[in-house]
Amino acid sequence: MSDTNELLRKNAMLLIRREREVYEYRQERSRTELWLKAFHELSRKLGACDRTRLIDQWVQALVGELAFQVAGVHACDAERHVLELVSAIAPSPAPAESAIDPASYEYLVQNPAGTFGNAAPAELRPLARALGLETFYWMLLPGRGKRLMLSAGFLPGTERFRYLRRQDASHFALLGSHLAAVLDNAELIAELDREKSDLSASNRQLDLSVKELNETQKQLLDSSKVLAEVSRRAGMAEVATGVLHNVGNALNSVNVSAGVLADRLRQLKVEGVARTAELLASSPEIAALLSADERGSKVAPYLGELGSHLARERDGMIDEVRALESHIDHIKAIVGKQQTYARTVDVAQACPPSQLADDAVALSEHLLTRMGITISREYEPLPDLLTDRHKVLQILVNLMSNAKQALGTVDAPHKEIRVHVVRNANHDGVLFRVRDNGAGIAPENLARLFRYGFTTRKEGHGFGLHTSAIAANELGGRLSAISAGEGRGAEFTLELPFEHPRQNAAE
């Protein structure tokens, strides 16, 4: 029976010890969580604070979150042997200055962090009396000028209820080191905050710029669609103008033929047949001669009827020809009115020649750069052109495209396109030159280069240079090309007057 009681007692004591260990572990864990909470709160708040508020919040975290009775920060003045109060929380107001023993200060310098309890270490007893604390942690921070001493502890007479925990010492030192780092870099942190604010403002402005750019791009796309539709209609109008012009020419020929036919019908001598019949009937000799034969007696009546019939047919055909002329005149009037509507409108506007060249280069520059093609530009200062900007761009972009294709077929270490804008020395105008060091043009192909359907590329259609030459002529200029031969590059020149010829005619 005694053995059983002893076993029960041992198990009970073991259970009590285990419960105490669990309780202490839970307390220690809870305490650690409080330190972590204080650390993270300070980390979150201290970035935007000045030096004084940094210290005040550190002190408040020790007392409010970690339940120390007293926490304070003092400036150590070794020459005057005083502790100047910077910030503190205590049950009773702390003096602004407290005397410090030189030995205590020396000990702090040699031991910048530690724990004072049970009146040890002995060198800090004067400091404990100056602070009015029974037990406390301390940490000495190297400051700019005066050193800062951090402290947190408990008042005399509370050692039965409050005591320093072993694990708190390392946490106190860690929190103090964090404060020291933040204090030492407070100005840098403030500068970073300002830069962060400026960066946020810049990001907002960038977002607005991107939004405006997207809106502009959308408007540009809409404008491009409208321009494409206008261009399509303009092309249709040009085609319609050509068709109507040809139809008008054909109608003129038909009208002339109808007029000639009408004149010839009016000049027919069908009345002579009827007069011949009357003459035969009125002459006795001829009548006797014709009456001698049974068939001859029928000649005069036949000729009379034939003359009447021919006269009626002539009059009917003349009426039909007149109606045909009337219809042709009506068709010509309709064609003439449609030609006035189908006539294309040239939009002449002032354009700097260098800007036209830059715009054409910009439309092709990205693809040229990807192909390793270098673009060089040389522009003379020239007055504005009064011309159709879109037609000029169409020509220049086509020339840039041809130069790109010529360079794409050669294996050269350095591929280059040169764009020059100079004054036309022979005429009052501008020369746009686009030169490449690509495949070049054979001499026999130079004369056929701008013909419709001519091309030297398998996938080509022969439309681009032909339409560009036509557009150049419509602008009052001309498009030409030179080349030293195959493999020696080519140069295309667009000549334009300073003022659109149709614009001058309109004025």
Secondary structure as GFF3:
##gff-version 3
##sequence-region A 1 507
A	DSSP	alpha_helix	2	45	.	.	.	ID=ss1
A	DSSP	three_ten_helix	46	48	.	.	.	ID=ss2
A	DSSP	alpha_helix	51	64	.	.	.	ID=ss3
A	DSSP	beta_strand	70	77	.	.	.	ID=ss4
A	DSSP	beta_strand	82	89	.	.	.	ID=ss5
A	DSSP	beta_strand	97	99	.	.	.	ID=ss6
A	DSSP	alpha_helix	102	110	.	.	.	ID=ss7
A	DSSP	beta_strand	113	116	.	.	.	ID=ss8
A	DSSP	three_ten_helix	122	124	.	.	.	ID=ss9
A	DSSP	alpha_helix	125	131	.	.	.	ID=ss10
A	DSSP	beta_strand	135	141	.	.	.	ID=ss11
A	DSSP	beta_strand	147	154	.	.	.	ID=ss12
A	DSSP	alpha_helix	166	184	.	.	.	ID=ss13
A	DSSP	alpha_helix	186	266	.	.	.	ID=ss14
A	DSSP	alpha_helix	271	282	.	.	.	ID=ss15
A	DSSP	alpha_helix	284	291	.	.	.	ID=ss16
A	DSSP	three_ten_helix	296	298	.	.	.	ID=ss17
A	DSSP	alpha_helix	299	342	.	.	.	ID=ss18
A	DSSP	beta_strand	349	351	.	.	.	ID=ss19
A	DSSP	alpha_helix	353	370	.	.	.	ID=ss20
A	DSSP	beta_strand	373	379	.	.	.	ID=ss21
A	DSSP	beta_strand	385	387	.	.	.	ID=ss22
A	DSSP	alpha_helix	389	408	.	.	.	ID=ss23
A	DSSP	beta_strand	415	424	.	.	.	ID=ss24
A	DSSP	beta_strand	429	436	.	.	.	ID=ss25
A	DSSP	alpha_helix	443	446	.	.	.	ID=ss26
A	DSSP	alpha_helix	464	474	.	.	.	ID=ss27
A	DSSP	beta_strand	478	482	.	.	.	ID=ss28
A	DSSP	beta_strand	490	497	.	.	.	ID=ss29
A	DSSP	alpha_helix	501	506	.	.	.	ID=ss30
###
